[in-house]
Amino acid sequence: MRPAMTLEGMFAAMARNNAWANRRLHEACRGLPDGAFGAPRGGFFGSISRTLNHILIVDWYYLDQMSGEGLGYWLRQDEEPYPLLDDLIEAQRAADRRLIAFCDGLGLADLARTVPMERPGRKAPDERIGDLLAHLFQHQVHHRGQAHGLLSDAGITPPQLDEFFLVDDGRFRGDDMAALRDLGLD
């Protein structure tokens, strides 16, 4: 029997789900023909590359703000720091490792702690870390859904991204979980 899920344990699990879903999307992108990763498409950001780069940039920004590193909003200035898929994958894996480590280190009291959020041109209210993480994971799911649709538009069968939590779905994710362990993302 699995132990009961705590709130802080749920955020740690969501960080792993985030890494797992990113890996699945990136592996699907490897099947794109030359030029298709950055080719103009629909969606909010106009290409698969720009959409996946946005996911990475937002990971950087929220991790920076929650950990108090002080790099700030400038992290969001370059909208496509990694136009090449392999470079993006490495950068996203590093961000995924940081997010997992951050969430693994959280206690219940940390989720209620507030941190300032730098926003351009205005004073934003301080936000609770638990709220920031909930927003971050929802944001990433939203934009991975867009990338999912863009892959389909590019002629690539998009991967299942909802087979992470249920015991019964374990049979669909075994190879992915082994790969995440090999990458230090488990």
Buried (B, 14 or more C-beta within 10 A) or exposed (E): EEEEEEEBBBBBBBBBBBBBBBBBBBEBBEEBEEEBBBBEBEBEBBBBBBBBBBBBBBBBBBBBBBBEEEEBBEBBEEEBBBEEBEEBBEBBBEBBBBBBEBBEEBEEEBBEBEBEBBEEEEEEEEBBBBEBBBEBBEBBBEBBBBBBBBBEBBEBEBBEBEBBBEEEEEEEBEEBBEBBEEBEBE
